[in-house]
Amino acid sequence: TLLGFLRARGFDVQAAYKQYLSTVEWRKKNGIDSILDKPVNHSECLLITQVMSCGFHKQDKEGRPCYIEYTGRTDVSALVKVHTILPVDQVIRRHIWNCEYQIARMAELSQNSVSSLEENTSIITLLNCRFGGFRKALNIFKRLAKLDQDHYPERMGKIFIVNTPWVFPVLWKIARVFLDPKTRSKCVVLKSSENPKLLNYFYAADLPEEFGG
């Protein structure tokens, strides 16, 4: 929305309008408005789901849809290989599809909400996460982070990074550089012993048991 662009640019109208026009042009050029209407590429999805464990799960206390990614179950070396096999534009296309699906889901939930929902929430769990392929995976992360910041500003309400291992603070210092300040401020990092803090943001019934539900 226009408000999202304004917030992302600190209510600098000219900067927000410039980014908005760029996104309108990008959406027209890439047929984004009809991406959810097109058949899903099942072979492409299979490649990704074989190495990643993620999906949508209920909502937080503010009604925002929740996306959970079990990064600790991700085979990083296989993920990098998948992104090598698939053309870059297909990888990006799949990410865009997910973004558009989340927006459609927010519109659906807004029908039963007292206010319009424009943000989502993510839980990323690093339990049993291996960081051997971190450097290569970081290149993928940088590209997708830039796309989100350029064309989907202010769509993220909160990002909970949970079950973080002892080495995470070092890696986080590297990864957080590629996030804009507003996005960084929305990140909540929790060690396993701090997972009960999620109940400040979610009702127990809306969390998987492993997170306190």
N, C-alpha and C positions, 0 to 999 in steps of 0.2 A: 504494500500500500504506500501511498505518498507519505503518510505519517512515518512509516518505517524508514524511508529515505531521509526524511528530515531529522529524525532522531539519530540516524547513523552519521549525519554530517553536522551534528550539533546545532541544528536549526539554521544552518547557513543555506538560505533559500537557493542561491545560485548554484552552489555545489550539489545540493540535493536534486535540483531540477536537471542538472547535467548528468548525474548518475542515473536518474529516472529515465531520461531520454535514451541513454546508452542501453539500458535494460530493455526498453520497449523495442529498440532496433534489434537487439540480440534475440529477443523472443520471436520477433517476426522472421528473422533470418533463419532461425533454427526450428521453427514450427513448435515452439514450446506449448502454446495454448492447446494444442491437440495431442500432446504426447501421451496422455492417459487414455485416449480413445484408440490408440494403435495397439495391435496384438503384441503381447509380451514375447520377447525372444527367450524361449524356455531353455535352449542350450546355453545361452549366455548366463541366465540365472543359475543354472545348475553348476556351472563352473565356479561362480562366486559363492553359492551356498555350501559347496563342498569344503570350502576353507574358512568360511565365516559363520558365526552364530549370532544372529541379530533378528529383531522384529519389534513390532509395536505392542504395547501392553497397557491398557486402561489409561487413566489420567491422574494428574496430581491434584492437590487440594483446590487449585484455581481452575480446574477443568481442562487444563492443557494436555493434549495427547502426549503419551510417554513412549519414547523409543529406547530400547535396551540393546546394548551391544556387549557381547561376551568376548571381549578382546583376548582374554586369557585362553580362550578355546580356539583362537585364530592361528592357523599355521602361517606364520609370517612369510617364510620362504616360499610356500606354495602360493600365497597371496601375491607376492611380487612376481612369481612366474605367471599367474593368471593375468596380471596387468601387462605382462610381456607378450602373452599370446593374443589377448584381445587388443585391437587397435585402440589408441588413446581416446578417440572420439566415442567409441562404444562404452568405455569405462566411465567417461564423463556423462554420457547419455543416461547410463543406469543411475548414477548419482542424482541427476536432474529429475529423473522419474520419481525417485524416492522423495525429493523435495516437493514436487508437485502433488504427490500423494498425501503428504503431510498437510499441505495447504488445503486440499480438498477435505481431508478429515477434520481440520479445524473449522471449516465452513459448515460441515455437517453437525459438529458438536455445538456450534454457535446457535443453532436453531433451538436448542433446549437450554441455553444459557442466558443470564440476564444481561450479559455484555458480549461483544464480538471477540472471539478468540483469534489472536494473530500470532501467537508464539507457541512453541512446543518445548518439551523438556526431554533431556536425554540422561540415561544412566549408562556409564561405561565402566564395566568391571574388569580389573586387571588381575584378578585371582589366577595364579598359575601362569601368568604371562611371561613369555620369553622375549628377550629384546635382542636376539642375535642378528635379526635382519632390520634393526631399527633404522639404520642409515638409509637403506633403500626404501623402506616404507615411508620415511620422512618426505621423500620426494613426491610420493603420491598424496600425502597429507597436505603438503604446501599447495599443490594445484587445486585440490578440492576446497581448501580453506579460502583461497583467493576467489574462486567462483562464488562461494556462499556470500562472501563479504561484498562482492561486486553486484550480484544480482538477487540475493535473498537477504538483504540487511534487516537486522532486528527481528529475525524470525525465531531466534533461540531465547527462551526464557531463562532456563538454567541448564547447566551441564554438570552432572555429578560424576566425578571420577573416583570410583570406590575400590576398596581392597588394594590399595597401592603398596607396592613392595618398597623395601628400603632404598633401592637405587632410583626410584621414580623422581625424587626432587632434582636430581642431576639432569635426567632426561627432559623433565618438564621445563627447566630453564632454557633448553634448546628449542623445544617445540612451541612454547608460548610466544616466542619472538615472532612467529608467523601469524599470530592472531592479533586483531586490532584491540586496543585497550578496552572497548566496551564488551567485546566477547570474553576477554580475559577476566573481567570483573564478574562475569556470570558463571565462572567455573568454580565449583566447590570440590576440593580434594579431600578425600576421607580415607583414613587407614581402616583396616577391618574392624578394629575395636570401636571405630566411630560411626559405623553403619547405622546404629539406632537414631542418629541425627536425621536420617531420611524421613523419619516419622514426623518431623517438623514440617515437611513439605508434602507428604503423601499420607492418606489414610491407610491403616494396616491392611485393610481388605483389598486395596489396590496395588499392593506390592507383592512380588514373589516371596515365598517363605525365606529364601536365603538372604533377603534384604530386610527382613523384619516383619513381613506380612503374615 
